[in-house]
Amino acid sequence: MSENWENTIIDYFNGMLSLEEEEAMFMAMDSDSEMKKLYNQYKEIESGIENEEFQQPSLELSHMFNQMIEKEIKAQKTEFPYPYKFLAYAASIVALITLGIMIGQNQLQSGLLDAQSKEIVGLRNQMNALINDQSVTNRIEAINVAYEFPQQDDKVIDLLINTMESDPSSNVRLAAVEALVEIPITETTKKAIYKRLEVEEDSFVKIALIQAVVKINDKNSVHLLDKITQDEMTPKFIKDEAHIAQLKLNKT
Amino acid sequence: MSVLFERYHVRLYNYFTKLTRDRALSEDLTQTVFERAIKYRDSYKDSYPFKAWIYRIASNVRYDHYRSQKLKVVYDDGYQEPGDRMDFDPGNEHGDERIDKLYMAMQKLNDEQKKMIWLTKYEGMKYSEAAGILGCTESALKVKIHRAMKSLKSNYFKYEQS
């Protein structure tokens, strides 16, 4: 096995390969046990990284940050001194000070808000570019971008719903379902998940949808789970999952 | 600003703990990043992703910290933290053995390698984006990433054998 294959495996786990390169790598691996072993080793490391949980800093950090912000706002306010001498103009001065405070706060916030809105546009573009890619890895990466949005974004929700409903890859649909329940859940999201639960044929996506129903925690959706548990064609392990979901919903 | 703080402070804190293994220092460095983000907010450019911008600041904060300590070691060249600062435990509340091994393996890497792995693995950045933050070309970063991952793998499985 050449060293190049090891580099290729590393690039694969970093999402840097094209679909063709991925196929070539897996084909080579079929006939090369050393390469397969190496792949499994990197996969184990990858899995460790994915399972590692972030440590939480102490509350002191947030406290210090809030103090920093307050100090910055006060510093901005001092740029607009109150002219005590001119009592006759009290009303207009009050208005001026109010305006000054607002400007002060705005000056502090505006640069960062601008940065934020620019970032949202950038993230949207990134998602749109990747979601139409032929590579499954890239489409999943597009889904992962959804987690980066600092606030609820209807366009992102629409895109995720559309992917959940129509992407040919079950892995991509699965990623879309998981993303939909990690971002704020809207009425549109709920309806789309309930609708998809009735027609989804892939077992793993179906289980993810059942878990999504539990997360939504809407007792009105129990009848959907009833349908699954009573359907003779549904595999037992999915029925079990639906049954557990019913218990959880009824418990709450 | 609070939104941005909420979004990034835990990630930055974990980035610094990976590099320093010192909780208190990591909180200080995270705070410094936000101080600078406020101070230099006008320098943010539309064409540059926000995450990359904040990590660039973080990278500079880390560098400045060590310069201010007047350490004699060459920065990013296999530097290991002093032993008395090693108060950091890996995030492994579920007792996953892989995470312990990964933690040990990561600690044997140098600063630059840890940064590269953080940006590409934990932050999921493309090579080009990470290269911009670390101040090297994409092709140079690719070679370094390969080297770093091979070292990580070697350390990880060496730890397993021991």
Interface residues (C-beta under 8 A of the other chain):
Chain A: E6 N7 I10 D11 N14 G15 M16 Q41 Y42 E44 I45 E46 S47 G48 I49 N51 E52 E53 F54 Q55 Q56 P57 S58 E60 L61 S62 M64 F65 M68 I69 E72 L108 Q109 G111 L112 D114 A115 Q116 K118 E119 G122 E141 N144 E148 P150 Q151
Chain B: M1 S2 V3 L4 F5 R7 H9 V10 R11 Y13 N14 T17 R23 S26 E27 T30 Q31 F34 E35 A37 I38 R41 D42 Y44 D46 P49 F50 K51 W53 F88 P90 G91 N92 E93 H94 D96 R98 I99 K101 L102 A105 T120 K121 Y122 G124 K126 Y127 K142 I145 H146 M149 K150 L152 K153 Y156 F157
